[in-house]
Amino acid sequence: MAVILNTHTFGCGPSLSLIHGWGAQNSVWQDWAQAELAADFTVTLIELPGFGDSPKIEAVAGEAINEAWLAALAAALPPKTHLLGWSLGGLMAQQLALRLPQQVQSLICLATTPRFVQAQGWSWAVSPALMADFMKALGVDSVALVQRFWKIQLQGGDGARQLIKHLTAHLKDKKIPTFAALLQGLELLRDIDMRDQLAQIQQPTLWLFGEKDPLIPPDLARTLAQLQPSAQIQTIQGAAHLPFASHPEQTADLIKGFLFNEAV
């Protein structure tokens, strides 16, 4: 039986769909999207399987996880849409853009990467040891791990302390992601590798990085220019892994500028 993901649509104008990252849900950027994007776009927020109010995908393993998630996300996408993916959502968005070129009109990759874990010749990512530590910690206390992850994402960025307090309070009463979803998401972050496929993405593409992102070093931008020469790349000074929270207007302005000038 197909999984029907939770979505929330608002605004007016061309379609723009947003896919959030690991440990999050639609509410994490709903206020930002309504304030900064809804006047110009019909925004559709899509919750990943097992996060927020989206049902989980039952036990699958290996590549089947990725295929099941992509099938559910593809079914949730509007018929014609610009697509923005943040963090883990960016990994999924890259694949959707490649697989659905007639449906996805343009691609925006926010604080994300074609590969999240370091490998031979690929140092612009988190260490395998850190990923292994996260997967081990998930089995001990998933709630504590999600809270730890939120703090890590904001470390070093402008206004980090205030943002951590705000997001901690915001998430306090929100639904905790299912254990299966958290585990599947970590496995996707560990395993997906889009480096060799970026050049095949034909849609206009924008990569947005945070200068102080603790998970994705900004030096990745130089390598991305080789992997996807046609893409635009921008770095938001002072931002960590949540540019839309720390630099809401600047993040939105870069997104709107790209879409109005290149894709709409």
Summary of the structure (lengths in Angstrom):
residues: 264
radius of gyration: 16.8
end to end distance: 35.1
largest distance: 47.8
contacts: 927
relative contact order: 0.16
helix: 46%
strand: 16%
